Amino acid sequence: METRKLDSNRNTRKARDMSGKSTTLYDFGTVTARIDATGEYVELPVRMTLTGKLGIGVEVGPLSLSINDSKVLASILDEINNRADWSES
């Protein structure tokens, strides 16, 4: 499996334009995702950030999430994991 790293240079991210200047509070490393349309795998850096417009938020690759949206996503992922655990037992 060949994996491509997404551009993690904060200065080239379009989302940065929407969220203003941001500071990385914590770098969680990367997650690998598959782009179904191309079959390509990409590494997405995951960071906890602080911005003037969003406040505390989360960056996943080129995406910026508010803390509220990240909580919704965490809840959805938790439910998916619970259902996967249930179906595997």
FENPENOR-V66896 format. One record per residue. RES is the residue in one small letter. SS is DSSP state (helix for helix, strand for strand, loop for the rest). PSI is psi in degrees with one decimal (* if undefined). OMEGA is omega in radians with two decimals (none if undefined). Layout:
[[RES	SS	PSI	OMEGA] [RES	SS	PSI	OMEGA]]
This chain:
[[m	loop	118.1	3.10] [e	loop	129.9	-3.09] [t	strand	133.7	3.11] [r	strand	136.3	3.07] [k	strand	133.3	3.04] [l	loop	155.2	3.12] [d	loop	114.2	-3.14] [s	loop	7.9	3.09] [n	loop	112.1	-3.04] [r	helix	-26.7	-3.08] [n	helix	-14.1	-3.12] [t	helix	1.7	-3.09] [r	loop	128.2	3.10] [k	helix	-35.1	-3.13] [a	helix	-27.4	3.11] [r	helix	-35.2	3.13] [d	helix	-33.5	-3.13] [m	helix	-32.8	-2.99] [s	helix	-4.9	-3.12] [g	loop	-169.4	3.14] [k	loop	133.9	-3.13] [s	strand	152.8	3.10] [t	strand	132.1	3.08] [t	strand	121.0	3.09] [l	strand	-35.4	3.13] [y	strand	135.7	3.10] [d	strand	117.7	-3.08] [f	strand	4.8	-3.10] [g	strand	-146.6	-3.08] [t	strand	157.7	2.94] [v	strand	149.9	3.14] [t	strand	129.4	3.14] [a	strand	152.3	3.11] [r	strand	133.3	3.03] [i	strand	105.8	-3.04] [d	loop	-37.7	-3.07] [a	loop	-30.5	-3.09] [t	loop	-14.2	-3.07] [g	loop	7.6	-3.10] [e	strand	146.2	3.04] [y	strand	138.4	3.12] [v	strand	146.9	3.04] [e	strand	127.6	-3.13] [l	strand	118.1	3.06] [p	strand	141.8	3.14] [v	strand	124.1	-3.08] [r	strand	148.1	2.93] [m	strand	127.4	-3.03] [t	strand	165.6	3.03] [l	strand	122.4	3.12] [t	strand	159.1	3.12] [g	loop	-32.4	-3.08] [k	loop	-39.3	-3.11] [l	loop	-17.1	-3.00] [g	strand	-141.9	3.10] [i	strand	134.4	-3.13] [g	strand	-171.4	-3.10] [v	strand	137.0	3.01] [e	strand	129.3	3.02] [v	strand	103.9	-3.04] [g	loop	-128.0	-3.10] [p	loop	3.4	-3.07] [l	strand	139.3	3.05] [s	strand	128.9	3.13] [l	strand	140.2	3.00] [s	strand	164.2	3.13] [i	helix	-35.6	3.12] [n	helix	-44.0	3.10] [d	helix	-35.2	3.12] [s	helix	-32.7	3.08] [k	helix	-39.7	3.08] [v	helix	-46.6	3.12] [l	helix	-41.9	3.11] [a	helix	-40.8	3.11] [s	helix	-42.4	3.11] [i	helix	-45.9	3.14] [l	helix	-37.3	3.08] [d	helix	-43.0	3.12] [e	helix	-41.5	3.09] [i	helix	-44.9	3.12] [n	helix	-40.8	3.10] [n	helix	-43.4	3.13] [r	helix	-37.7	3.10] [a	helix	-41.5	3.10] [d	helix	-41.4	-3.13] [w	helix	-42.3	-3.10] [s	helix	-22.4	3.13] [e	helix	-15.4	-3.09] [s	loop	*	none]]
